[in-house]
Amino acid sequence: MVSDPAVPPRFFVLEKGALWSRYDVDVEELEPVNREEGADCPRCGGAIGMMKWLPPYRVELVLHGEELGDFIKALGDDLLVSERFAQAFRDEGLTGLEGFHPVEVTRVCRKRRGPKPSHVPQYLAVTACFSHAAVDLGRSRIRYADDPPTCDECREATKNAIYGFTLETGTWQGEDVFRPRGLYGRLVVSERFVRFVERHGFTNMTLVPTEEVVWDPLELGPPPTTKQGLN
């Protein structure tokens, strides 16, 4: 994706739809569940990825809402996307998702009153790539549990709260969906991806500008306004 160098690109965090929304659904993986170790930082050796899901891809969907959407978060780093999403993603040349393995949905179980969904999409299992894009420690508002990151490669450290974050200029290499260094647990997407979702009306996706993301489970408040950096 080529952008005007005078206008910095904007990024968004991709999350599933709200709890108890129309498309609220849980994924239960069915035996046998095969997994292998996730990725480690090539410099410090710390873990940066969850364990990888391997075939067979068999699931039961537990529907809390009214119908099944185009995007479902499974366990770990795994995601389920509908076939119509996957086809459009490929056709329009978007980048950053890997895998696209067909998933067998053995059953859809409703947890609320109402008819079962009339249509069960064909889902595919995907993961988002680990990107060179990096969290800008000096411009992001992240409260770390202890010390800020010391590894310039993965930029990982235990976090207690996030009050918006920014990516370091020049580190993004054009992916449309990715996990950035320093926040591998977050799915970050490009402006092009946002327009893609809006144009097709894909469901069960919430897109929040990175600078507006708030996560504070312990209610600690924003971090002190001291400069953060790497040793």
MARZA-589837 format. One record per residue (C-alpha): x negated, y negated, z; residue number from 1. Coordinates in pm, whole numbers. Last residue first. Example, Ala and Ser with C-alpha at 12.3 -4.5 7.8 and 13.67 -1.06 7.14 Angstrom:
! residues 2
+--------+--------+--------+-----+
!      x !      y !      z ! num !
+--------+--------+--------+-----+
!  -1367 !    106 !    714 !   2 !
!  -1230 !    450 !    780 !   1 !
+--------+--------+--------+-----+
***
This chain:
! residues 231
+--------+--------+--------+-----+
!      x !      y !      z ! num !
+--------+--------+--------+-----+
!  -1818 !    -13 !   2745 ! 231 !
!  -1494 !    -71 !   2561 ! 230 !
!  -1262 !   -363 !   2614 ! 229 !
!   -983 !   -523 !   2807 ! 228 !
!   -956 !   -894 !   2874 ! 227 !
!   -762 !   -984 !   3185 ! 226 !
!   -399 !  -1083 !   3155 ! 225 !
!   -292 !   -838 !   3425 ! 224 !
!    -72 !   -557 !   3291 ! 223 !
!    303 !   -605 !   3248 ! 222 !
!    535 !   -466 !   3517 ! 221 !
!    486 !   -165 !   3740 ! 220 !
!    831 !    -20 !   3680 ! 219 !
!    701 !    339 !   3707 ! 218 !
!    853 !    441 !   3372 ! 217 !
!    718 !    130 !   3194 ! 216 !
!    745 !    157 !   2817 ! 215 !
!    814 !   -162 !   2622 ! 214 !
!    757 !   -189 !   2247 ! 213 !
!    804 !   -545 !   2118 ! 212 !
!    454 !   -598 !   1969 ! 211 !
!    481 !   -265 !   1789 ! 210 !
!    799 !   -371 !   1610 ! 209 !
!   1073 !   -116 !   1696 ! 208 !
!   1223 !    131 !   1448 ! 207 !
!   1491 !    372 !   1570 ! 206 !
!   1564 !    673 !   1352 ! 205 !
!   1860 !    911 !   1390 ! 204 !
!   1976 !    855 !   1031 ! 203 !
!   1831 !    776 !    693 ! 202 !
!   2021 !    499 !    514 ! 201 !
!   1827 !    532 !    190 ! 200 !
!   1730 !    166 !    154 ! 199 !
!   1691 !    111 !    527 ! 198 !
!   1456 !    407 !    571 ! 197 !
!   1242 !    304 !    272 ! 196 !
!   1232 !    -59 !    389 ! 195 !
!   1097 !     60 !    725 ! 194 !
!    845 !    288 !    553 ! 193 !
!    716 !     -3 !    346 ! 192 !
!    675 !   -207 !    663 ! 191 !
!    438 !     63 !    786 ! 190 !
!    496 !    326 !   1054 ! 189 !
!    359 !    413 !   1397 ! 188 !
!    446 !    736 !   1577 ! 187 !
!    322 !    713 !   1935 ! 186 !
!    141 !    983 !   2135 ! 185 !
!   -188 !    911 !   1963 ! 184 !
!   -196 !    568 !   2122 ! 183 !
!   -565 !    473 !   2143 ! 182 !
!   -641 !    573 !   1788 ! 181 !
!   -322 !    541 !   1586 ! 180 !
!    -74 !    819 !   1503 ! 179 !
!     52 !    782 !   1148 ! 178 !
!    341 !    721 !    909 ! 177 !
!    300 !    493 !    604 ! 176 !
!    -74 !    535 !    571 ! 175 !
!   -260 !    236 !    425 ! 174 !
!   -611 !    254 !    573 ! 173 !
!   -552 !     68 !    900 ! 172 !
!   -879 !    -33 !   1073 ! 171 !
!   -921 !   -379 !    917 ! 170 !
!   -754 !   -578 !   1193 ! 169 !
!   -717 !   -389 !   1520 ! 168 !
!   -363 !   -271 !   1576 ! 167 !
!   -138 !   -457 !   1818 ! 166 !
!     51 !   -347 !   2127 ! 165 !
!    360 !   -436 !   2324 ! 164 !
!    429 !   -409 !   2695 ! 163 !
!    300 !    -57 !   2759 ! 162 !
!    284 !    100 !   3105 ! 161 !
!    105 !    362 !   3313 ! 160 !
!   -154 !    477 !   3059 ! 159 !
!   -422 !    744 !   3093 ! 158 !
!   -716 !    674 !   2862 ! 157 !
!   -780 !    727 !   2491 ! 156 !
!   -978 !    495 !   2265 ! 155 !
!  -1036 !    791 !   2027 ! 154 !
!  -1353 !    664 !   1859 ! 153 !
!  -1470 !    375 !   2080 ! 152 !
!  -1477 !    603 !   2384 ! 151 !
!  -1465 !    399 !   2708 ! 150 !
!  -1090 !    347 !   2733 ! 149 !
!   -956 !    125 !   3013 ! 148 !
!  -1024 !    229 !   3374 ! 147 !
!   -763 !    368 !   3610 ! 146 !
!   -394 !    410 !   3533 ! 145 !
!   -409 !    181 !   3231 ! 144 !
!   -163 !   -104 !   3177 ! 143 !
!   -133 !   -184 !   2806 ! 142 !
!    -64 !   -530 !   2669 ! 141 !
!   -248 !   -527 !   2338 ! 140 !
!   -470 !   -810 !   2210 ! 139 !
!   -806 !   -716 !   2361 ! 138 !
!   -756 !   -342 !   2331 ! 137 !
!   -670 !   -358 !   1960 ! 136 !
!   -520 !    -14 !   1902 ! 135 !
!   -696 !    165 !   1620 ! 134 !
!   -610 !    266 !   1263 ! 133 !
!   -838 !    556 !   1165 ! 132 !
!   -523 !    769 !   1159 ! 131 !
!   -422 !   1105 !   1298 ! 130 !
!   -163 !   1230 !   1050 ! 129 !
!    204 !   1275 !   1134 ! 128 !
!    342 !   1626 !   1164 ! 127 !
!    614 !   1798 !    962 ! 126 !
!    865 !   2082 !   1000 ! 125 !
!   1132 !   2092 !    730 ! 124 !
!   1506 !   2093 !    784 ! 123 !
!   1781 !   2214 !    550 ! 122 !
!   2078 !   2010 !    661 ! 121 !
!   2367 !   2163 !    856 ! 120 !
!   2697 !   2037 !    716 ! 119 !
!   3049 !   2058 !    859 ! 118 !
!   2922 !   1978 !   1207 ! 117 !
!   3100 !   2183 !   1475 ! 116 !
!   3430 !   2039 !   1581 ! 115 !
!   3467 !   1843 !   1903 ! 114 !
!   3399 !   1869 !   2272 ! 113 !
!   3044 !   1814 !   2385 ! 112 !
!   2745 !   2048 !   2418 ! 111 !
!   2769 !   2191 !   2066 ! 110 !
!   2542 !   2481 !   1966 ! 109 !
!   2398 !   2494 !   1614 ! 108 !
!   2253 !   2834 !   1532 ! 107 !
!   1974 !   3009 !   1342 ! 106 !
!   1816 !   2700 !   1191 ! 105 !
!   1529 !   2836 !    982 ! 104 !
!   1266 !   2569 !    919 ! 103 !
!   1094 !   2511 !    585 ! 102 !
!    734 !   2382 !    622 ! 101 !
!    674 !   2022 !    512 ! 100 !
!    318 !   2021 !    652 !  99 !
!    181 !   1669 !    662 !  98 !
!    326 !   1320 !    692 !  97 !
!    101 !   1017 !    636 !  96 !
!    193 !    899 !    289 !  95 !
!    481 !    756 !     87 !  94 !
!    480 !    830 !   -285 !  93 !
!    842 !    748 !   -366 !  92 !
!    926 !   1100 !   -481 !  91 !
!    752 !   1259 !   -184 !  90 !
!    936 !   1061 !     82 !  89 !
!   1262 !   1093 !   -117 !  88 !
!   1233 !   1472 !   -120 !  87 !
!   1142 !   1492 !    249 !  86 !
!   1432 !   1268 !    353 !  85 !
!   1679 !   1471 !    147 !  84 !
!   1536 !   1794 !    291 !  83 !
!   1595 !   1671 !    643 !  82 !
!   1306 !   1598 !    877 !  81 !
!   1193 !   1793 !   1183 !  80 !
!    901 !   1666 !   1387 !  79 !
!    615 !   1834 !   1575 !  78 !
!    372 !   1642 !   1796 !  77 !
!    468 !   1832 !   2110 !  76 !
!    818 !   1978 !   2098 !  75 !
!   1078 !   1881 !   1838 !  74 !
!   1175 !   1527 !   1744 !  73 !
!   1463 !   1518 !   1497 !  72 !
!   1507 !   1301 !   1187 !  71 !
!   1769 !   1318 !    911 !  70 !
!   2069 !   1342 !   1142 !  69 !
!   2299 !   1618 !   1260 !  68 !
!   2652 !   1530 !   1363 !  67 !
!   2870 !   1436 !   1660 !  66 !
!   2634 !   1398 !   1953 !  65 !
!   2502 !   1646 !   2210 !  64 !
!   2402 !   1904 !   1949 !  63 !
!   2174 !   2185 !   2067 !  62 !
!   1982 !   2308 !   1764 !  61 !
!   1842 !   2661 !   1762 !  60 !
!   1505 !   2699 !   1598 !  59 !
!   1286 !   2922 !   1382 !  58 !
!    958 !   2811 !   1225 !  57 !
!    766 !   3140 !   1201 !  56 !
!    504 !   3007 !   1164 !  55 !
!    268 !   2781 !   1365 !  54 !
!    334 !   2486 !   1596 !  53 !
!     19 !   2294 !   1685 !  52 !
!    -74 !   2221 !   2048 !  51 !
!    -65 !   1850 !   2132 !  50 !
!   -323 !   1610 !   1994 !  49 !
!   -595 !   1380 !   2125 !  48 !
!   -784 !   1609 !   2365 !  47 !
!  -1121 !   1473 !   2473 !  46 !
!  -1437 !   1587 !   2293 !  45 !
!  -1616 !   1251 !   2328 !  44 !
!  -1708 !   1195 !   1961 !  43 !
!  -1499 !   1429 !   1743 !  42 !
!  -1191 !   1364 !   1960 !  41 !
!  -1001 !   1690 !   1997 !  40 !
!   -714 !   1824 !   1785 !  39 !
!   -450 !   2067 !   1908 !  38 !
!   -498 !   2428 !   2016 !  37 !
!   -287 !   2690 !   1843 !  36 !
!     79 !   2780 !   1870 !  35 !
!    306 !   3073 !   1789 !  34 !
!    661 !   3086 !   1920 !  33 !
!    808 !   3436 !   1876 !  32 !
!   1062 !   3360 !   1990 !  31 !
!   1298 !   3072 !   1918 !  30 !
!   1225 !   2701 !   1946 !  29 !
!   1502 !   2502 !   2112 !  28 !
!   1552 !   2160 !   1959 !  27 !
!   1772 !   1894 !   2117 !  26 !
!   2027 !   1671 !   1942 !  25 !
!   2165 !   1317 !   1968 !  24 !
!   2298 !   1211 !   1626 !  23 !
!   2602 !   1005 !   1732 !  22 !
!   2404 !    864 !   2024 !  21 !
!   2395 !   1023 !   2367 !  20 !
!   2025 !    934 !   2404 !  19 !
!   1924 !    671 !   2150 !  18 !
!   1797 !    761 !   1806 !  17 !
!   1452 !    913 !   1761 !  16 !
!   1148 !    689 !   1769 !  15 !
!    934 !    523 !   1504 !  14 !
!    707 !    245 !   1628 !  13 !
!    670 !    -45 !   1386 !  12 !
!    383 !   -217 !   1210 !  11 !
!    344 !   -555 !   1046 !  10 !
!     80 !   -628 !    786 !   9 !
!   -120 !   -951 !    827 !   8 !
!    -22 !  -1215 !    567 !   7 !
!   -320 !  -1387 !    405 !   6 !
!   -456 !  -1052 !    282 !   5 !
!   -134 !  -1006 !     77 !   4 !
!    -59 !   -635 !     94 !   3 !
!   -155 !   -331 !   -111 !   2 !
!      0 !      0 !      0 !   1 !
+--------+--------+--------+-----+
***
